Amino acid sequence: MKNPLHYQLSEYDCGPTSMLNAINYLFEREEIPPEVIRNIMLYCLDCYSTEGIPGKSGTSCAAMMFLSSWLNSLGSIGLLPVSCRYLSDQSVYIGRDSLINDALRRGGVVVVRLFLDEWHYVLLTGENNGAIFLFDPYLEEEEYTEPGVITDRMHIFSHNRIVPFSYFNELALKLYALGPVEGREAVILFNENKKLTADKTIEYFI
């Protein structure tokens, strides 16, 4: 059974919420070991605010890298058929030859760090016709008015925004921009039992 994707509980937990949503999207509820939920929350929210308050600056890139490694270890010992790949800097972009787009075409998901008033994590779940389907865990009361950005509250199991490719590759700190190349970050995740490959589908080549 699948659960709907969920929204963050505070101003700071977009990182762990997006990672939990990634696992939720890829696996049935009955497949997910409780230690995955525990460790995602344990490893994230590791940044201190300028006042020294833990968690009030969200989740660091180092924590996401460590969490990716831990999930790969979980997959390698057979507790969950999950695999991860941590991307940074110039490898993080949206486009035809992007590793991110390739993952989305093959049934994977991507947790990516981008800009939304401040640095923020969201979950990318698909792509089609020059647009990315994503679930933004920050619940907004008003809909965005930026051209081409669509709010979709009907697909609670997969996405709540549809955003044109062009927004992501912006260097300037605008809505959903990946920002400066140095410092970009993304985590690709697959359910290895459902990952599309050249052997499994002709659609991969189309």
Z-matrix of the N, CA and C atoms (Angstrom, degrees):
N
C 1 1.458
C 2 1.525 1 109.65
N 3 1.325 2 116.27 1 141.76
C 4 1.457 3 121.69 2 177.96
C 5 1.525 4 110.21 3 -100.34
N 6 1.340 5 115.39 4 145.43
C 7 1.455 6 121.53 5 171.43
C 8 1.518 7 109.46 6 -102.10
N 9 1.333 8 118.53 7 151.24
C 10 1.472 9 119.98 8 172.27
C 11 1.522 10 110.28 9 -60.70
N 12 1.327 11 116.47 10 150.65
C 13 1.462 12 119.97 11 172.03
C 14 1.518 13 108.50 12 -67.87
N 15 1.341 14 116.26 13 153.85
C 16 1.458 15 117.62 14 -172.15
C 17 1.524 16 112.78 15 -126.63
N 18 1.316 17 114.31 16 164.12
C 19 1.457 18 122.77 17 -177.00
C 20 1.523 19 110.67 18 -96.17
N 21 1.331 20 114.56 19 155.77
C 22 1.461 21 119.80 20 179.43
C 23 1.527 22 110.37 21 -66.78
N 24 1.341 23 114.85 22 152.33
C 25 1.459 24 121.55 23 -176.18
C 26 1.515 25 113.25 24 -91.79
N 27 1.340 26 116.84 25 -14.58
C 28 1.460 27 121.22 26 -177.47
C 29 1.523 28 109.12 27 -140.93
N 30 1.305 29 116.67 28 -172.38
C 31 1.460 30 121.16 29 176.75
C 32 1.532 31 112.16 30 -79.66
N 33 1.323 32 118.04 31 -4.00
C 34 1.460 33 120.55 32 -166.02
C 35 1.524 34 115.30 33 -121.81
N 36 1.326 35 119.29 34 -16.46
C 37 1.469 36 120.77 35 -168.52
C 38 1.526 37 114.18 36 -97.70
N 39 1.353 38 117.57 37 33.27
C 40 1.472 39 120.23 38 176.35
C 41 1.527 40 111.78 39 -64.21
N 42 1.342 41 117.73 40 -33.45
C 43 1.459 42 121.39 41 -179.46
C 44 1.518 43 113.06 42 -64.26
N 45 1.337 44 118.55 43 -59.86
C 46 1.464 45 118.82 44 179.18
C 47 1.524 46 112.81 45 -64.42
N 48 1.333 47 117.14 46 -34.10
C 49 1.469 48 119.38 47 178.78
C 50 1.520 49 110.57 48 -63.59
N 51 1.335 50 118.06 49 -41.98
C 52 1.470 51 120.75 50 179.69
C 53 1.522 52 111.48 51 -68.66
N 54 1.331 53 118.12 52 -36.77
C 55 1.460 54 120.11 53 176.59
C 56 1.531 55 111.17 54 -67.50
N 57 1.318 56 117.22 55 -40.65
C 58 1.460 57 120.46 56 176.61
C 59 1.526 58 110.53 57 -64.95
N 60 1.330 59 116.93 58 -39.06
C 61 1.459 60 120.19 59 176.99
C 62 1.528 61 111.16 60 -64.10
N 63 1.337 62 117.24 61 -35.52
C 64 1.461 63 120.42 62 177.10
C 65 1.525 64 110.80 63 -61.05
N 66 1.321 65 116.67 64 -47.47
C 67 1.466 66 121.53 65 178.57
C 68 1.525 67 109.92 66 -63.60
N 69 1.316 68 116.14 67 -42.94
C 70 1.467 69 122.27 68 179.61
C 71 1.530 70 110.87 69 -60.16
N 72 1.330 71 116.72 70 -42.10
C 73 1.460 72 121.31 71 -179.18
C 74 1.537 73 111.67 72 -67.72
N 75 1.320 74 116.85 73 -39.25
C 76 1.468 75 121.29 74 -173.31
C 77 1.522 76 113.99 75 -81.05
N 78 1.342 77 116.89 76 -26.76
C 79 1.466 78 119.92 77 -171.03
C 80 1.523 79 111.69 78 -128.23
N 81 1.330 80 114.17 79 154.25
C 82 1.461 81 120.17 80 172.18
C 83 1.524 82 109.21 81 -71.07
N 84 1.321 83 114.69 82 151.35
C 85 1.472 84 119.89 83 -178.59
C 86 1.527 85 111.65 84 -54.11
N 87 1.326 86 116.74 85 -40.06
C 88 1.461 87 120.90 86 -176.31
C 89 1.525 88 113.00 87 -69.90
N 90 1.325 89 117.45 88 -17.35
C 91 1.463 90 121.22 89 -177.86
C 92 1.525 91 112.70 90 -85.69
N 93 1.319 92 118.21 91 -18.66
C 94 1.467 93 121.47 92 -168.10
C 95 1.523 94 111.05 93 -84.94
N 96 1.348 95 117.77 94 116.03
C 97 1.466 96 120.21 95 177.77
C 98 1.534 97 110.63 96 -68.05
N 99 1.326 98 118.51 97 142.45
C 100 1.463 99 120.75 98 -179.83
C 101 1.525 100 113.27 99 -60.29
N 102 1.341 101 117.69 100 -27.82
C 103 1.458 102 119.06 101 -178.97
C 104 1.534 103 112.17 102 -67.25
N 105 1.353 104 117.38 103 -23.57
C 106 1.456 105 119.84 104 175.06
C 107 1.523 106 110.08 105 -64.51
N 108 1.311 107 116.55 106 -46.07
C 109 1.463 108 121.19 107 179.03
C 110 1.527 109 110.02 108 -63.47
N 111 1.316 110 116.04 109 -45.87
C 112 1.472 111 120.89 110 -179.00
C 113 1.518 112 111.29 111 -60.20
N 114 1.330 113 117.32 112 -46.82
C 115 1.460 114 119.91 113 -174.02
C 116 1.522 115 113.14 114 -75.12
N 117 1.319 116 117.78 115 -31.55
C 118 1.461 117 118.85 116 174.47
C 119 1.522 118 109.88 117 -60.59
N 120 1.317 119 116.97 118 -44.61
C 121 1.465 120 119.94 119 178.59
C 122 1.534 121 110.94 120 -70.07
N 123 1.314 122 117.29 121 -33.63
C 124 1.463 123 121.25 122 -178.36
C 125 1.527 124 111.92 123 -68.57
N 126 1.334 125 117.17 124 -41.95
C 127 1.455 126 120.99 125 -174.09
C 128 1.526 127 113.51 126 -83.07
N 129 1.334 128 117.40 127 -22.90
C 130 1.466 129 120.79 128 -178.05
C 131 1.533 130 110.87 129 -90.06
N 132 1.330 131 116.37 130 -176.53
C 133 1.467 132 122.77 131 -178.46
C 134 1.527 133 111.20 132 53.05
N 135 1.325 134 115.46 133 45.65
C 136 1.464 135 121.14 134 -174.85
C 137 1.528 136 113.18 135 -98.75
N 138 1.341 137 118.05 136 -0.94
C 139 1.468 138 120.65 137 -175.78
C 140 1.530 139 111.30 138 -94.14
N 141 1.322 140 115.23 139 140.94
C 142 1.466 141 121.77 140 179.84
C 143 1.531 142 109.91 141 -98.23
N 144 1.322 143 115.91 142 143.68
C 145 1.459 144 120.68 143 174.96
C 146 1.522 145 110.12 144 -73.36
N 147 1.322 146 116.61 145 171.94
C 148 1.465 147 120.39 146 178.55
C 149 1.525 148 111.67 147 -63.55
N 150 1.343 149 115.95 148 -20.35
C 151 1.464 150 119.79 149 176.58
C 152 1.528 151 112.13 150 -88.15
N 153 1.335 152 116.54 151 1.14
C 154 1.462 153 120.57 152 178.70
C 155 1.513 154 114.47 153 84.12
N 156 1.339 155 117.22 154 18.32
C 157 1.464 156 120.72 155 -178.77
C 158 1.524 157 109.15 156 -89.60
N 159 1.339 158 118.28 157 122.06
C 160 1.471 159 120.55 158 -176.76
C 161 1.526 160 111.74 159 -66.11
N 162 1.338 161 115.30 160 138.36
C 163 1.450 162 121.22 161 176.22
C 164 1.510 163 115.54 162 86.32
N 165 1.339 164 117.44 163 -15.36
C 166 1.466 165 119.63 164 -173.41
C 167 1.517 166 113.35 165 -81.59
N 168 1.315 167 117.95 166 6.81
C 169 1.461 168 121.62 167 168.99
C 170 1.521 169 110.42 168 -122.16
N 171 1.336 170 115.09 169 19.20
C 172 1.459 171 119.64 170 172.97
C 173 1.513 172 114.89 171 76.69
N 174 1.335 173 115.11 172 -140.43
C 175 1.461 174 123.30 173 -171.37
C 176 1.519 175 110.44 174 -117.99
N 177 1.311 176 116.88 175 135.07
C 178 1.461 177 121.61 176 -177.62
C 179 1.525 178 111.52 177 -84.86
N 180 1.332 179 115.66 178 161.23
C 181 1.468 180 121.62 179 173.32
C 182 1.524 181 110.53 180 -61.81
N 183 1.323 182 116.95 181 -36.77
C 184 1.466 183 120.65 182 179.47
C 185 1.525 184 110.71 183 -62.29
N 186 1.323 185 117.11 184 -38.78
C 187 1.462 186 120.70 185 178.95
C 188 1.514 187 111.01 186 -66.09
N 189 1.347 188 116.99 187 -40.57
C 190 1.458 189 120.35 188 178.05
C 191 1.533 190 111.14 189 -64.89
N 192 1.322 191 116.68 190 -38.44
C 193 1.460 192 120.66 191 178.29
C 194 1.530 193 110.43 192 -64.96
N 195 1.327 194 116.28 193 -44.09
C 196 1.465 195 120.38 194 179.32
C 197 1.526 196 110.99 195 -64.80
N 198 1.340 197 116.51 196 -41.99
C 199 1.457 198 120.70 197 179.82
C 200 1.529 199 110.90 198 -63.26
N 201 1.332 200 117.28 199 -38.14
C 202 1.465 201 121.29 200 176.95
C 203 1.523 202 110.58 201 -61.04
N 204 1.329 203 115.63 202 -43.76
C 205 1.460 204 120.49 203 179.29
C 206 1.528 205 110.91 204 -63.95
N 207 1.327 206 116.66 205 -41.97
C 208 1.464 207 120.50 206 -179.22
C 209 1.530 208 110.60 207 -64.61
N 210 1.336 209 117.57 208 -42.65
C 211 1.464 210 120.34 209 178.80
C 212 1.523 211 111.22 210 -64.15
N 213 1.338 212 117.43 211 -37.04
C 214 1.467 213 119.88 212 174.99
C 215 1.526 214 111.18 213 -61.69
N 216 1.330 215 116.57 214 -39.87
C 217 1.469 216 120.37 215 177.72
C 218 1.517 217 110.97 216 -63.23
N 219 1.329 218 115.58 217 -39.84
C 220 1.468 219 120.64 218 178.06
C 221 1.526 220 109.92 219 -60.91
N 222 1.333 221 115.92 220 -41.37
C 223 1.454 222 119.93 221 178.05
C 224 1.513 223 112.88 222 -67.17
N 225 1.315 224 116.44 223 -38.73
C 226 1.471 225 120.29 224 -176.30
C 227 1.522 226 113.00 225 -68.04
N 228 1.339 227 117.04 226 -26.14
C 229 1.473 228 119.36 227 178.71
C 230 1.525 229 111.90 228 -96.53
N 231 1.326 230 116.82 229 2.68
C 232 1.457 231 120.44 230 170.66
C 233 1.514 232 116.52 231 86.03
N 234 1.325 233 118.27 232 14.06
C 235 1.469 234 119.24 233 179.85
C 236 1.523 235 112.71 234 -80.82
N 237 1.332 236 116.64 235 -24.64
C 238 1.460 237 122.25 236 176.83
C 239 1.525 238 106.68 237 -158.13
N 240 1.329 239 119.17 238 130.10
C 241 1.469 240 119.93 239 -177.18
C 242 1.527 241 112.66 240 -76.58
N 243 1.321 242 116.11 241 61.66
C 244 1.450 243 122.80 242 -177.63
C 245 1.524 244 109.75 243 -110.42
N 246 1.329 245 116.53 244 144.52
C 247 1.461 246 120.92 245 171.31
C 248 1.522 247 108.24 246 -135.68
N 249 1.325 248 115.37 247 149.07
C 250 1.466 249 121.02 248 -177.61
C 251 1.521 250 109.88 249 -132.34
N 252 1.320 251 114.75 250 154.53
C 253 1.465 252 120.63 251 170.90
C 254 1.522 253 107.67 252 -140.36
N 255 1.305 254 116.50 253 123.23
C 256 1.462 255 122.04 254 -179.94
C 257 1.521 256 109.12 255 -90.70
N 258 1.326 257 116.74 256 126.74
C 259 1.462 258 122.51 257 179.26
C 260 1.525 259 109.67 258 -114.68
N 261 1.333 260 115.67 259 150.53
C 262 1.460 261 119.68 260 176.83
C 263 1.530 262 110.35 261 -147.99
N 264 1.323 263 113.91 262 161.38
C 265 1.461 264 123.76 263 173.08
C 266 1.537 265 112.47 264 54.05
N 267 1.345 266 118.38 265 -125.48
C 268 1.463 267 121.48 266 -170.40
C 269 1.517 268 113.84 267 -68.30
N 270 1.319 269 118.87 268 -15.27
C 271 1.468 270 120.53 269 178.26
C 272 1.532 271 112.22 270 -80.50
N 273 1.334 272 116.72 271 -5.95
C 274 1.464 273 120.77 272 -178.92
C 275 1.529 274 109.75 273 -102.59
N 276 1.311 275 115.90 274 99.02
C 277 1.467 276 121.98 275 176.30
C 278 1.513 277 108.09 276 -158.81
N 279 1.334 278 115.66 277 167.37
C 280 1.455 279 121.71 278 179.31
C 281 1.523 280 108.55 279 -110.91
N 282 1.323 281 116.61 280 129.95
C 283 1.451 282 120.79 281 -179.73
C 284 1.512 283 110.97 282 169.53
N 285 1.297 284 116.41 283 174.89
C 286 1.462 285 122.87 284 -174.54
C 287 1.529 286 112.55 285 -55.95
N 288 1.321 287 118.06 286 -40.88
C 289 1.462 288 121.69 287 -176.16
C 290 1.524 289 113.36 288 -97.77
N 291 1.326 290 117.25 289 9.92
C 292 1.459 291 121.34 290 -177.00
C 293 1.526 292 111.44 291 -73.39
N 294 1.324 293 116.04 292 142.23
C 295 1.463 294 120.76 293 173.32
C 296 1.523 295 111.21 294 -62.73
N 297 1.315 296 116.14 295 -29.75
C 298 1.464 297 120.69 296 178.81
C 299 1.524 298 110.19 297 -67.28
N 300 1.325 299 117.00 298 -50.44
C 301 1.458 300 119.91 299 178.88
C 302 1.531 301 111.54 300 -61.95
N 303 1.326 302 116.30 301 -39.46
C 304 1.461 303 120.66 302 177.99
C 305 1.522 304 110.59 303 -59.54
N 306 1.332 305 116.92 304 -43.90
C 307 1.461 306 120.80 305 179.54
C 308 1.528 307 111.14 306 -63.05
N 309 1.329 308 116.63 307 -43.10
C 310 1.466 309 120.14 308 -179.73
C 311 1.523 310 111.25 309 -64.27
N 312 1.319 311 117.40 310 -36.63
C 313 1.466 312 120.68 311 178.31
C 314 1.519 313 112.15 312 -68.32
N 315 1.323 314 116.90 313 -23.99
C 316 1.474 315 120.73 314 -176.37
C 317 1.526 316 113.24 315 -102.51
N 318 1.347 317 116.43 316 16.78
C 319 1.456 318 119.80 317 173.97
C 320 1.513 319 115.00 318 91.00
N 321 1.337 320 116.89 319 5.41
C 322 1.458 321 119.86 320 176.67
C 323 1.517 322 111.72 321 -86.65
N 324 1.304 323 115.39 322 176.68
C 325 1.463 324 122.15 323 173.84
C 326 1.525 325 107.87 324 -129.86
N 327 1.336 326 115.81 325 165.09
C 328 1.454 327 120.29 326 -177.58
C 329 1.518 328 109.65 327 -138.66
N 330 1.311 329 116.24 328 124.79
C 331 1.462 330 121.44 329 170.00
C 332 1.522 331 106.63 330 -91.61
N 333 1.326 332 116.76 331 121.98
C 334 1.457 333 120.66 332 -173.62
C 335 1.529 334 110.36 333 -129.18
N 336 1.324 335 113.67 334 145.79
C 337 1.459 336 120.91 335 177.09
C 338 1.523 337 108.28 336 -95.87
N 339 1.339 338 115.97 337 125.74
C 340 1.458 339 121.40 338 -179.34
C 341 1.521 340 109.78 339 -146.48
N 342 1.320 341 116.30 340 -171.77
C 343 1.464 342 119.91 341 -172.49
C 344 1.528 343 111.36 342 -107.04
N 345 1.335 344 114.86 343 130.35
C 346 1.460 345 123.20 344 174.41
C 347 1.527 346 106.79 345 -147.41
N 348 1.327 347 115.99 346 84.00
C 349 1.471 348 122.13 347 -171.07
C 350 1.532 349 111.40 348 68.59
N 351 1.316 350 116.66 349 -38.88
C 352 1.463 351 123.64 350 171.90
C 353 1.522 352 106.63 351 -150.13
N 354 1.338 353 117.62 352 179.19
C 355 1.467 354 119.55 353 -178.66
C 356 1.519 355 110.24 354 -64.90
N 357 1.331 356 115.09 355 141.53
C 358 1.457 357 120.61 356 -165.25
C 359 1.529 358 108.95 357 -155.46
N 360 1.340 359 117.59 358 145.84
C 361 1.460 360 122.21 359 175.84
C 362 1.526 361 110.94 360 -104.83
N 363 1.343 362 116.10 361 137.23
C 364 1.460 363 122.21 362 173.89
C 365 1.525 364 108.56 363 -133.53
N 366 1.328 365 116.26 364 170.18
C 367 1.456 366 122.40 365 179.06
C 368 1.518 367 109.65 366 -112.02
N 369 1.333 368 116.98 367 123.58
C 370 1.451 369 122.30 368 173.90
C 371 1.526 370 108.63 369 -93.55
N 372 1.341 371 116.48 370 130.57
C 373 1.465 372 119.62 371 -174.69
C 374 1.527 373 114.30 372 -121.99
N 375 1.338 374 118.15 373 -9.93
C 376 1.451 375 118.97 374 -179.72
C 377 1.517 376 112.13 375 -174.60
N 378 1.336 377 116.55 376 170.66
C 379 1.459 378 121.90 377 176.14
C 380 1.517 379 109.26 378 -146.80
N 381 1.350 380 114.85 379 148.16
C 382 1.453 381 119.47 380 179.59
C 383 1.522 382 109.69 381 -167.05
N 384 1.332 383 116.28 382 132.77
C 385 1.463 384 121.64 383 174.66
C 386 1.528 385 113.47 384 51.39
N 387 1.331 386 116.31 385 45.47
C 388 1.456 387 120.12 386 175.46
C 389 1.505 388 115.37 387 77.47
N 390 1.323 389 117.32 388 17.36
C 391 1.462 390 120.65 389 179.56
C 392 1.530 391 110.23 390 -135.11
N 393 1.315 392 114.98 391 153.12
C 394 1.463 393 122.70 392 178.59
C 395 1.523 394 109.18 393 -106.45
N 396 1.338 395 115.58 394 135.72
C 397 1.455 396 121.68 395 171.55
C 398 1.531 397 107.16 396 -92.81
N 399 1.323 398 116.55 397 126.37
C 400 1.463 399 119.23 398 -178.19
C 401 1.516 400 110.63 399 -139.37
N 402 1.326 401 114.33 400 157.62
C 403 1.468 402 120.69 401 171.19
C 404 1.517 403 107.78 402 -113.06
N 405 1.328 404 114.71 403 113.11
C 406 1.463 405 122.15 404 177.09
C 407 1.518 406 107.76 405 -92.64
N 408 1.343 407 118.27 406 117.99
C 409 1.462 408 119.75 407 -175.49
C 410 1.528 409 114.68 408 -76.66
N 411 1.346 410 116.74 409 -3.70
C 412 1.464 411 119.50 410 179.30
C 413 1.525 412 108.77 411 -91.96
N 414 1.314 413 116.34 412 110.52
C 415 1.460 414 121.47 413 -176.54
C 416 1.528 415 109.95 414 -78.01
N 417 1.325 416 115.35 415 118.47
C 418 1.459 417 121.71 416 179.34
C 419 1.531 418 109.97 417 -100.45
N 420 1.327 419 116.27 418 141.32
C 421 1.456 420 120.16 419 177.93
C 422 1.522 421 111.82 420 -75.40
N 423 1.345 422 116.66 421 -32.23
C 424 1.457 423 120.96 422 -179.06
C 425 1.524 424 110.23 423 -113.23
N 426 1.316 425 116.61 424 149.87
C 427 1.452 426 121.44 425 -179.27
C 428 1.526 427 110.49 426 -81.09
N 429 1.336 428 116.62 427 150.55
C 430 1.452 429 121.17 428 178.62
C 431 1.529 430 110.19 429 -70.53
N 432 1.321 431 115.33 430 145.57
C 433 1.470 432 120.86 431 179.63
C 434 1.530 433 111.88 432 -106.94
N 435 1.331 434 117.82 433 -0.40
C 436 1.463 435 121.04 434 -179.96
C 437 1.532 436 110.33 435 -61.87
N 438 1.342 437 117.32 436 140.91
C 439 1.468 438 121.40 437 -176.82
C 440 1.533 439 112.37 438 -58.38
N 441 1.321 440 116.24 439 130.33
C 442 1.453 441 121.43 440 173.88
C 443 1.518 442 115.63 441 85.91
N 444 1.332 443 118.61 442 -13.89
C 445 1.468 444 121.40 443 179.52
C 446 1.528 445 108.62 444 -84.84
N 447 1.322 446 116.03 445 119.04
C 448 1.463 447 121.49 446 -176.16
C 449 1.520 448 109.78 447 -109.79
N 450 1.311 449 116.76 448 130.03
C 451 1.458 450 122.16 449 171.83
C 452 1.523 451 108.61 450 -90.92
N 453 1.313 452 116.52 451 128.71
C 454 1.464 453 122.16 452 -177.07
C 455 1.527 454 107.97 453 -131.98
N 456 1.305 455 117.01 454 103.92
C 457 1.470 456 121.29 455 -178.16
C 458 1.522 457 112.61 456 -96.91
N 459 1.305 458 117.26 457 7.06
C 460 1.462 459 121.38 458 -176.41
C 461 1.534 460 113.06 459 -88.82
N 462 1.332 461 116.87 460 -25.81
C 463 1.470 462 120.22 461 -174.61
C 464 1.535 463 109.91 462 -100.35
N 465 1.306 464 116.29 463 70.88
C 466 1.470 465 122.10 464 -171.29
C 467 1.524 466 113.22 465 -70.09
N 468 1.316 467 117.56 466 -11.44
C 469 1.459 468 120.78 467 179.18
C 470 1.529 469 112.44 468 -97.25
N 471 1.340 470 118.47 469 -4.29
C 472 1.463 471 118.57 470 -173.87
C 473 1.529 472 114.82 471 -140.45
N 474 1.327 473 119.75 472 -42.59
C 475 1.461 474 118.83 473 -174.92
C 476 1.527 475 111.36 474 -162.29
N 477 1.321 476 114.67 475 158.87
C 478 1.468 477 120.03 476 173.15
C 479 1.531 478 112.74 477 -130.83
N 480 1.330 479 117.28 478 2.02
C 481 1.458 480 122.80 479 176.17
C 482 1.525 481 109.53 480 -140.80
N 483 1.346 482 114.79 481 148.13
C 484 1.460 483 122.00 482 168.88
C 485 1.522 484 105.85 483 -124.89
N 486 1.351 485 116.19 484 120.71
C 487 1.468 486 121.44 485 -169.38
C 488 1.528 487 109.95 486 -129.43
N 489 1.342 488 118.44 487 128.12
C 490 1.467 489 121.00 488 178.05
C 491 1.534 490 112.45 489 -59.05
N 492 1.336 491 116.17 490 147.90
C 493 1.462 492 122.06 491 179.07
C 494 1.532 493 111.84 492 -49.40
N 495 1.329 494 116.65 493 -41.10
C 496 1.468 495 121.61 494 -170.72
C 497 1.521 496 113.47 495 -58.95
N 498 1.308 497 117.87 496 -27.74
C 499 1.467 498 120.10 497 -179.33
C 500 1.524 499 111.41 498 -64.36
N 501 1.317 500 117.35 499 -38.73
C 502 1.462 501 121.57 500 -171.29
C 503 1.521 502 112.69 501 -70.79
N 504 1.301 503 118.33 502 -37.84
C 505 1.466 504 121.13 503 -172.39
C 506 1.524 505 113.89 504 -82.32
N 507 1.310 506 117.95 505 1.98
C 508 1.465 507 121.75 506 177.11
C 509 1.526 508 110.85 507 -61.96
N 510 1.332 509 115.69 508 136.54
C 511 1.469 510 120.68 509 174.75
C 512 1.523 511 111.01 510 -82.97
N 513 1.327 512 116.37 511 -32.10
C 514 1.465 513 120.95 512 178.66
C 515 1.525 514 109.52 513 -71.03
N 516 1.326 515 115.96 514 154.11
C 517 1.458 516 121.13 515 -177.27
C 518 1.522 517 109.58 516 -83.23
N 519 1.348 518 114.22 517 83.94
C 520 1.454 519 122.65 518 178.33
C 521 1.521 520 109.20 519 -117.73
N 522 1.328 521 116.45 520 177.12
C 523 1.456 522 121.55 521 179.99
C 524 1.529 523 111.39 522 -53.64
N 525 1.331 524 116.21 523 124.23
C 526 1.455 525 125.42 524 176.47
C 527 1.528 526 114.04 525 60.75
N 528 1.323 527 117.92 526 21.16
C 529 1.464 528 121.35 527 176.31
C 530 1.522 529 110.73 528 -79.90
N 531 1.336 530 116.05 529 140.51
C 532 1.470 531 120.51 530 173.01
C 533 1.520 532 111.36 531 -73.90
N 534 1.336 533 116.69 532 -20.21
C 535 1.456 534 121.17 533 174.35
C 536 1.515 535 113.70 534 78.50
N 537 1.342 536 117.09 535 -161.20
C 538 1.468 537 121.39 536 -178.42
C 539 1.525 538 111.38 537 -54.33
N 540 1.331 539 115.53 538 141.18
C 541 1.470 540 120.23 539 -175.12
C 542 1.522 541 111.26 540 -59.74
N 543 1.308 542 116.46 541 -44.37
C 544 1.471 543 119.24 542 176.64
C 545 1.525 544 108.25 543 -72.71
N 546 1.301 545 115.78 544 118.23
C 547 1.461 546 120.75 545 -178.08
C 548 1.515 547 113.81 546 110.40
N 549 1.345 548 116.97 547 -6.30
C 550 1.465 549 118.94 548 175.43
C 551 1.527 550 110.68 549 -68.46
N 552 1.323 551 115.03 550 152.04
C 553 1.469 552 119.14 551 -175.08
C 554 1.516 553 110.29 552 -152.17
N 555 1.336 554 116.52 553 141.47
C 556 1.463 555 121.73 554 174.70
C 557 1.524 556 109.02 555 -154.57
N 558 1.325 557 115.66 556 152.97
C 559 1.463 558 122.05 557 175.26
C 560 1.518 559 107.88 558 -125.80
N 561 1.334 560 116.99 559 118.35
C 562 1.463 561 122.67 560 175.52
C 563 1.522 562 108.63 561 -89.94
N 564 1.336 563 117.00 562 133.72
C 565 1.458 564 121.92 563 178.17
C 566 1.518 565 110.53 564 -128.89
N 567 1.326 566 116.55 565 140.50
C 568 1.458 567 123.03 566 176.84
C 569 1.525 568 110.10 567 -129.45
N 570 1.321 569 115.24 568 146.93
C 571 1.461 570 121.93 569 158.93
C 572 1.519 571 104.98 570 -87.80
N 573 1.324 572 117.78 571 109.85
C 574 1.460 573 121.25 572 -173.31
C 575 1.525 574 112.90 573 -61.96
N 576 1.326 575 116.82 574 -23.32
C 577 1.462 576 119.83 575 179.06
C 578 1.526 577 112.64 576 -77.18
N 579 1.318 578 116.71 577 -14.06
C 580 1.467 579 120.50 578 -176.71
C 581 1.521 580 113.16 579 -123.26
N 582 1.330 581 118.04 580 1.45
C 583 1.463 582 121.17 581 -178.29
C 584 1.522 583 110.43 582 -65.82
N 585 1.328 584 116.09 583 129.42
C 586 1.455 585 120.90 584 177.86
C 587 1.518 586 109.99 585 -79.97
N 588 1.332 587 115.45 586 135.38
C 589 1.468 588 121.59 587 176.69
C 590 1.522 589 107.99 588 -132.27
N 591 1.323 590 115.81 589 175.70
C 592 1.463 591 120.23 590 178.17
C 593 1.524 592 111.08 591 -60.19
N 594 1.347 593 117.34 592 -31.13
C 595 1.466 594 119.86 593 -179.12
C 596 1.517 595 112.22 594 -72.31
N 597 1.364 596 116.12 595 -28.98
C 598 1.457 597 119.95 596 -170.15
C 599 1.520 598 114.41 597 -92.33
N 600 1.326 599 117.57 598 -24.82
C 601 1.454 600 117.29 599 -176.36
C 602 1.524 601 111.88 600 -155.18
N 603 1.308 602 115.40 601 138.72
C 604 1.457 603 121.30 602 175.80
C 605 1.528 604 109.81 603 -73.85
N 606 1.352 605 117.07 604 -22.59
C 607 1.458 606 120.78 605 -177.18
C 608 1.527 607 111.58 606 -61.34
N 609 1.313 608 116.74 607 -25.11
C 610 1.458 609 119.72 608 -179.15
C 611 1.525 610 111.54 609 -60.02
N 612 1.327 611 118.24 610 -29.53
C 613 1.455 612 122.13 611 -177.28
C 614 1.525 613 113.54 612 -87.56
N 615 1.320 614 117.22 613 -12.64
C 616 1.460 615 120.78 614 -174.86
C 617 1.527 616 111.28 615 -84.39
